[in-house]
Structure formats: C-alpha cells, structure tokens
Amino acid sequence: MIALTMAEAARACEVLFGPEIHPSSAFLKYLQPSGLKAAYRKKALETHPDRAGVMGKDVANLTELFLEATCAYQNLLSIITGRGSIICARGIDSDGGKEHAAPQKDPPRAGPDHFYAGTLPGRRLLFGQFLYYTGLISWQTLIQAIVWQRRQRPLIGQIARQWNKLSHEQIQAILKTRWPGERFGECAAREGYLSRFEVMALLGRQRRLQSPIGEYFLKRNLLRDRDLEQLVRQQQIHNRRIACGRRR
C-alpha cells in the first residue's frame, strides 16, 4: 500500500487539476477514477515528449513534466481506489517529517503502451532511456521504473532537516508559499531559506541516496546481472560518442 501525506496528495491534485483546486479529504472522496483519468489524459497530451517537435518545446523539459503528471495520476488513483492511504499524523509533512515505510506495488499502467522502433537519439541518455530507445523495454515499463526509483529517494526537506539546514516550521512555511509547479528547493532559495549552493548540494545528496534504476529491472527479472553490466557499457559508449562529437 502506498502512503502519502496530505501535502503530497495536494501537490498531485495541483499538477493534474491546477492551482485553483484546493484538495481536501472531501475532494478526494468526491473524485472518481473516470474524472481523474480524463484530467491525466489532458495533461499527458500537453506534456508527452513525443509531441515536443510539434509544440516546439524541449524534449527533456516535457519528459520531466510528463513524468510528474504520471506520478500524480498514479498516486491519486491509489488513494481513490483504496490501494493507498493519506498520512495525517501530527508533526509529519511531505518534505521534512519522519519516513514511513510502506510496501509498494508497481504503479498501475496509464494509457497505451508502445515500444520504440527508431534510431538512438543524438544526445546523452540516462540508463532507463537507453533501454527504451534500444527497444528493450516499453514506454510504460520506463515510466514504472522511473516512478519506482523516485519513490526510493528521500525528500529534499528530509535531508535538509538531517543537515540542520531547515526546521519543521521552515519547511511548512516553504510548502505554503510554493508557487504552482515550483519545486521545493527553488522555493526555499527564492524565499531565502537556502542558498543556491545548498540546494545543489541537497539535490546531489538526494541523487546519491536513490536506488540505481537498474535494480528495478533486476528485481523483476527483466534483466540479468551480466546483461545489465553489458548494457551499462553500451550506454556509456553511446554517451561518450555524443560528448566527443560535441567537442569537435
């Protein structure tokens, strides 16, 4: 079962329904899977990276927005279908409270699936992207792997509290003043709670603490150890070629 704080549920509602929605327990009880799916489809159409060329937008930026919308959809769907719960305990918040270990299943599939059949893009690729663009995994498998990886990493606020950079009260203030779509670290820097250097250090620590995405494929028997090692080498060769081409 997935456990979310009210702040995390509110953020998910904001991503899919916009800042004018003020989520509450009553709103989540009213929300139906069909309405949630409709909101997700609209957001997915606006942010799907396959439409970057049509819309004249950056692929990396659209990918990030699309993944955020997908995570929001899967989190809210788990709540309204009874596969997840809202943590309302006192003193616990989405970016600075204590951790809650909850068994997590793979997120439900959202929308149609497909395998990539083109050539490798002429840019650096993360490992999950490399597997997708080589046709080894489907788009939905890539999304599920990224969502799994993100759930393993600690929140920025948690790390900031461990480092004594932010108090519980400061984290609450940041969450209340965060603009729609603004990340926690960006808001903390804008409001003067953290310096840009401190935000970068926290993000770096967060990345180092998250599980490598390759573990997802190993745990689900999608790849063997030796296959993983070989594919990592192939990904590194591809990225080195791209880097060398740019330096010429």
Secondary structure, DSSP 4 states (H G I P E B T S, - for coil): -EEEEHHHHHHHHHHHH-TT----HHHHHH--HHHHHHHHHHHHHHH-GGGHHHHT--HHHHHHHHHHHHHHHHHHHHHHTTSEEEE--TT--TTTS-------PPPPP-S------SPPPSS---HHHHHHHTTSS-HHHHHHHHHHHHHHSPPHHHHHHHTTS--HHHHHHHHHHPPTT--HHHHHHHTTSS-HHHHHHHHHHHHHHSPPTHHHHHHTTSS-HHHHHHHHHHHHHHHHHHHHHHH-
